[in-house]
Amino acid sequence: MASRYWSDLVTGLDPYVPGEQPKIANLVKLNTNENPFGPSPRVLEAIRAATGDNLRLYPPPDADSLKAAIAAYHGVARDQVFVGNGSDEVLAHLFQAFFSGKGTILFPDVTYSFYPVYCGLYGIPFETVSLAGDFSLRVEDYQRPNGGIIFPNPNAPTGVALPLEQVEALVAANPDSLVVVDEAYVDFGAETAIPLVARHPNLLVVQTLSKSRSLAGLRVGFAIGQRDLIEGLERVKNSFNSYPLDQLAIAGAVASFADETYFQNSRRGVIANREQLRSGLEDRGFAVLPSCANFLFARHGRLGGAELAAKLRERGVVVRHFNRPRIDPFLRITVGTAEQQQRLLEALDDILP
């Protein structure tokens, strides 16, 4: 209900709607792309060790230890790393830092639905660029005047990835615009664009620890770019919140980069489960887009997406449906444990004619 105290800006906002977090007993929750495997035991140990009297103190405002861990892991300098309270906050800051007042920005017509929300919040004009019929991104469609470009790779909610050489071609074709590659799902089968940062001053790469490192509950995201871009982000962050990451989040995030064996095993486990889920869905008449993410985007030949989502929910299985043009027939299904996926498939057997 609108309030007479709201500003015109607030009245006109169309906020982002996050995936539902239902409180249902014995639920199979496959709607928010959370990792089915927990975080590394070393992360939990680090968080426990950081819990003590020092919580009365503010955390380090620059999260130096985390920036150092990220920089070492990705082979960049520490001052090429920016960290924030989840990649959503990093994205919010970069929209303000680099897209405000720059003209019309471009992003795909089927993409992460927070992008138009940020544009509404900051008064940034935008145009959506249609993906191809197979939901792939066409580099040539972005070779026109713009005030900036952002796209996820792999894309969300489709899971389709753009090969690294095409990412570089897009960046190279827009030298006067910032190109942001949002890599929330990159660890599940795509190639990161971070190595391109050294030779492209107009490239900023954003990642999160929520997905492949199983730390959605800690809210840690980061960006990597050349130093002047990072300085711009720091200026916005320090004009908004000097302490975006708490001490426990910093400790856990640092530990996650120290346990490479666990990370790789978890990542491979998600990929293996994804392919098993793909096979099960295709056996039941679904068309499934090629995915490099920890979810599948699938549609059935006879039942619509909304109807299927409702029927699955009645059977205790929650998936994500988007009531939007082009993708209304699809369901986005998070990769789960083997047991969760089996329950999904059994529910589908009960539903499908």
N, C-alpha and C positions, 0 to 999 in steps of 0.2 A: 504494500500500500504506500503510495507516494505521500511525502510529507511536504507541507508548505515551507519547511525550513531547508529543503534540498536546494542545491544550486541547479542552474540549468544544465550544467555538465552532468551531474549525477542523474537528473531526470532523463537525460537522453542516452545514458549508457545501456548497453546490451551485454551484461557480464558473461564471462566464461562459466560454463556449467561443468564441474568436475564429475568424474565417474562416481557412481553411487557407492557408498560404503554401508551396505545393508546389515542389519543386526538380525540375522535369521539363523536358527540352529541348523547344524549339519549342512551348511551352505557350500556349494561349489562356486567360488568367486573367480570368474574369468573375465572381468570387465574393466580392470584398471591397469593392466600390464605390469603388475608387481611380479617380482622374481619368485618362482615356486621354491627356490632353495634359499635358505637363510644366509645371513652374512658370515664372513669368515670368523671362526672362533677367536682369532687374534684381534678382530675388531671389538668383540664383546669384552675381551680381557682389557683392551686399551680403555674402553669406556668405564669399566669398573675401576681401573687404576686412576682415572681422572676424576672420579667422584669422591669428593672430600671437602675439607674446610676451604680449599681454594675456590670453591664455587661462590664464595662471597665476593670474589674479585671479578672485575670485567674480563672478558676474554681478550686476547691480543687483537687489536682492531684490524691488522693487516693479515692475520692468520698465516704468519710467515712460515711456520713449519709445514703447513699444508701446501702453500705455494711452492716451497722447495721440493716437496714430494712429487707434486704434479709435474714440475719442471724437469726433475730428474727422470721421471718415468717417460715423458714424451720428448726428451732431448731438446728442450728450449731453455732460455734464461728465465730466472725467477720473475724478472720484471716484464715478462711476456705473458704472465698468468694473472687472471682476475678470478676471485672466488665470490660466491654469493649464496644466499639462502634458497637453494634449489635453482635449477636452470631457469625456472620461470622468473625469478627475481633478476637473474642475469639478463634475460631477454627484455624485461621491463626497462632496465637501466639502459640497454643499448638502443632501444627504440627512442628513448629520450635523448641519449647522447649523440646519436648519429642520424636519425631519421627525421626528427622534428625540424621543420622549416626547410627541408631539402627538396620538397616536391613530392610527386606521386611515387610511392614505393610499389614494388611488384612481389607477389607471391602466388603459388598455385591456387587454383579454384578448389581443389580438394586437398586440404592440408590441416595443420594444427590450428584449431579454432581459437586459440588465444591471440593469434596475430591480428585479426580485425578488432579484437577487444582492445588491445594496446593502442591501435590506431584511433579508436573512439575515445579512449582515455586521454590521449595526448594530442588529439586534433590533427592526425597525420592522414593525408589523402592516400588512397591505395587503389590499385587495380588488381584483380585476380587474372591469372593467365591459365587458360584451360590446359589441363593435362591431355595427352593423347588418348585415343580410344582404349589403349591397354593400360592407362593410368601411369604411363612413363612421362618424365619431364623432358621437353624438347629444348635444347640449349638455344636454338635459333629464335625461339619465341621471346627470349629475354635480350635480344640484341636491338634494343630501342631505348630512347631517352627514359631515364628513371631517376628517382631520388634515393634509390637503394633497393636491394634485393635480399629476400630471406626465403629459405626453403629448408625443410628437414631432409636429411639423408641418412638412413632410409626415411621415406616419407611416412607421415602419420595422417590418416589411419590406414593407408594402403599397405605399407611394408615394403614397397618397391624402392630399390636403390638405384642411384645414378652412379655409373662407373667413375673412378677417380679422374681419368683423363677428360671426361666430359665436364666434371666439376671444374677442373682447371680451365677448360675452354670457356666456360661461362664467366669465370672470374677474370680471365684475360680479356674477354670481349667487353668488359665494363670497368675500365681502369679508373674512371672518374666517379664511380659509385662504390659504396661499401657493399660487399656481398657477405652475408651471414649464412653459414652452414650449420644447421641445428642437428647435432649428432647424438640425440638422446638414445638411439637404438643401434649405433654403429658397431658395437662389439659383437653383435649377433650375426655378422656375415658381410658387412660392407667395409669399405676402406676409408680410413679417416683422412681428412684433408689437412691435418695438422702439419705434415711435411711441406705443404705448399706455402705455409705462412712465410717462410724465409724469403721467398722470391715474389710474393704478392702483397704489397702494403695495404691493399683494399680488401683483404680477407680476414674474417673473424670466425673462429670455430668455437661452438658452444657444446659442452657435454654435461652430463649429469651422473651422479653416483647412485641414482635411484634404481636404475634398471639392472645393468649387468653386475653391479657390486652390491645389490640387495640392500640398499640403504635409503629407501624411500622415506622411512621414518625419521631420518636425520636431517633431510633437506640440505643437500650439498650440491652445488653446481659450479661450473667454471667456464671461463672463456680463455682462448689462446689467440694472440695476434701480435702484431708488431707493437713496439713500446708506446707509440703515440696513441694508438687505439686503447691500450690498457690504461694509460693515463686519463683519457677521456672518461672511461668507465669509473675509475677511482674518484674523479671529480664529482660525478653524479652520486655515487655511493656515499661519499663523505658529506654530501649535501642532504642526504636522506636518512641514513642509519650507519653510524660508524662501527657498529658491532653486529653485523648480520649473521655471523656464525658463533654459536656458543662453544664452550670449552669441550663438551662431550662430543659434539659434532666434529670438531677439529681433530680430536684424538682418534675417533673412530675412522674418519676419512683417511688420515695419515696411515693408520694400520692397514687399511684395505689395499693401499698401494704396496705394502710390504709383503703381502701374501699372494704372490703371483701364481703359485701352484693352485691354490683354492680358486682364485679368479678364473683361471683357464678351465679347470674342471667344471665349475659352475656354468661357465659360458658354453662349453661343449655339451653339457647336460641339457641346457635349454634348447640348443640347436637340434639335438637328437630327438627330444620330445616334440619339437615343432614338426619335424618330418614325419614322426609317427602320427601326430594329429592330422597332418595334411592327408596322409594316406587314408585314415579313417573317414575323414570328411568326403574325400573324392569317391570312396567306395559307396557313400550314401547319396551320391548325386549332386554334390556341391562343386561349383567352379571356384577354385582357390587361386588368388593372385600370388605370384612369386614373392616370397617374403625374406628379407634380411633382418627382421626384427624379432621380438619375443611375442609376437601375435600373428594371427592369420586373418586375412580379410576375405570372406567367402560369401557366396550367395547360392541359394538352392533354386533349381529349375522350376519347382512347382509352388513353393511357399514363400511369401514375402518376408523381408527382414523383421518388420515389426511384429508380425504374427508369430514367427519363430521365436523371437526374443520373449514374447509373452508366454508362450507355451513352455519354453524352457524354464522360465521363472516359476511357473506353477509346479515344476518338478524339482525345484531347489537348485537350479543352475542359472547363474546370472552372467550374461554377456553384454556387449555394448552395441546398441543400434543408434545410428545417426539419421534423423529425419531431415535429410538434406538432399538437394538435387544431385543426380547422378549416382549417389551411393545409398539411397533409401533401400534397395533390395539386399544390401550387404549386412553381415554381422562382423564385428571385430571381436575375435576370440583370443584371449590371452593364453599363451602356452602355460600349462599347469603341470602338476605332478602326474605320473602315470595313472594314479588312482582317480584324480580329478578328471582327467581326460576320458577315462573309461566311463565314468558316470555321465559325462556329457554325451558320449556316443550312445550309451544305453538310453538316455533320455530322448535322443534323436530317433532311435529305433522305435521308441514308443509313440513318437509324434508323427513321423513321416508315413505317408500312405504307401 
